[in-house]
Amino acid sequence: MSYSSFDLLDISRPILVFGKDGQVGRALQGCLKSFKVPVVFLGRDECDLSEESALTAILNQYQPQIIINAAAYTAVDQAEGEPDLAFAINAKAPQLMAQYVTGVSRGVFVHYSTDYVFADTKQDAYLETDSAGPVDQLCVYGQSKLAGENAIQDVFNLICSSEKLKNTDHFSKYFILRTSWVYGDGSNFIRTMLKLASERDSLRVVADQVGTPSSATWLAEIGVHLATADVASGIYHAVPDGEVSWYGLAIFAIEAAASYGEGLELKPESIQAIPAKDYPSMAARPYNSRMNNQKLKKVLSEMAFTGQYPRWQEQVDCYVQNIVKESLKS
Ligand SMILES: NC(=O)c1ccc[n+]([C@@H]2O[C@H](COP(=O)([O-])OP(=O)(O)OC[C@H]3O[C@@H](n4cnc5c(N)ncnc54)[C@H](OP(=O)(O)O)[C@@H]3O)[C@@H](O)[C@H]2O)c1
């Protein structure tokens, strides 16, 4: 049976969204604005996810049927010096959320994860079935996010395998949406490039790391859609079609901004392509962030989610156009 249509949700129990002030969290606020099921949005002030007791109290207070976790310790370099905090937020808190959801009849847990769980073990796009890690080659942020993924899967595998046999109706589900290079309402690479392009006449950008820019708005829609659809639990690579280097993305964003009338100091030809080794950082970043999105594409097409699966170029173009519109207004 399709247990997860909204008609079957217990509307006396809210959807709980963690990370309301982040890029994906803000997009979720927009996406869930006029939902017929009550939604509670929580930020750090309402629930500090590094405190287990605070999280447990919130779960007991609201007793949600669906949890969408867009919160994370995302300060990649800073995480190198704060591994305990990163693991508390990125691994322990999702584990507690998963434990809660498995105890709920027809509960759903949507959790966002990252390309940083992969450590350049492949040249082409990673599949969901590829092994993540090796852990010792991941930065602390990547390790903590991978620990979160593993903890969620362990909880569901342990509890739900027996529940499923007992009573399919009550079986809870999880969705781990691995994504990359997120941009939305907040700080991100594209905004940084546009800001620098308005101030400088030259720029050096890394050209040997490749991935797929992903819109926070789109990620929010995918998360809500999966949470409420009849789709199997698991990891899904949630990235648009296509790939680009940071250098290619900088050029694309700056050309788009110029085409929409933004006056910039920097000309695309004045951007210098450099190797990542010439832009040292505390945390190691993957060279290959390509993720194969066929699994997600297939389930979305079966649900008729959108007419056409997006390419990153259309979404970035639209995003830049909106930024330029806002800046021209002000
Ligand atoms: N950004 C990317 O490029 C990227 C790439 C791949 C995957 N992802 C994943 O996508 C998801 C969403 O990312 P995003 O870009 O939306 O991240 P973001 O903008 O950095 O937002 C993360 C949110 O988590 C909150 N948070 C951090 N520590 C917390 C704590 N102790 N208690 C409660 N809340 C806490 C932050 O609160 P404050 O606002 O108070 O700081 C922030 O609002 C994350 O799971 C991330 O790992 C992101």
The ligand as an ORCA input file, in Angstrom:
! r2SCAN-3c Opt
* xyz 0 1
  N      26.631     23.578      1.534
  C      27.092     22.642      0.709
  O      27.799     22.934     -0.277
  C      26.731     21.203      0.902
  C      27.273     20.233      0.041
  C      26.921     18.893      0.206
  C      26.054     18.544      1.204
  N      25.546     19.474      2.057
  C      24.647     19.037      3.120
  O      23.369     19.625      2.894
  C      22.749     19.904      4.150
  C      22.309     21.338      4.187
  O      23.446     22.166      3.938
  P      23.329     23.747      3.929
  O      24.200     24.244      2.846
  O      21.903     24.147      3.995
  O      24.051     24.047      5.307
  P      24.121     25.417      6.123
  O      23.603     26.536      5.289
  O      25.486     25.498      6.707
  O      23.067     25.165      7.279
  C      23.307     24.252      8.308
  C      22.395     24.614      9.453
  O      22.682     23.724     10.519
  C      22.582     24.459     11.706
  N      23.359     23.918     12.811
  C      24.705     23.790     12.885
  N      25.047     23.358     14.114
  C      23.888     23.225     14.816
  C      23.585     22.824     16.125
  N      24.531     22.497     17.027
  N      22.288     22.785     16.513
  C      21.307     23.131     15.657
  N      21.528     23.538     14.394
  C      22.816     23.574     13.980
  C      23.135     25.831     11.378
  O      22.641     26.731     12.335
  P      23.150     28.257     12.412
  O      22.399     28.936     11.289
  O      22.729     28.684     13.758
  O      24.635     28.211     12.216
  C      22.604     26.045      9.979
  O      21.390     26.754      9.972
  C      23.744     19.488      5.227
  O      23.452     18.201      5.643
  C      25.084     19.484      4.498
  O      25.983     18.573      5.091
  C      25.856     20.797      1.914
*
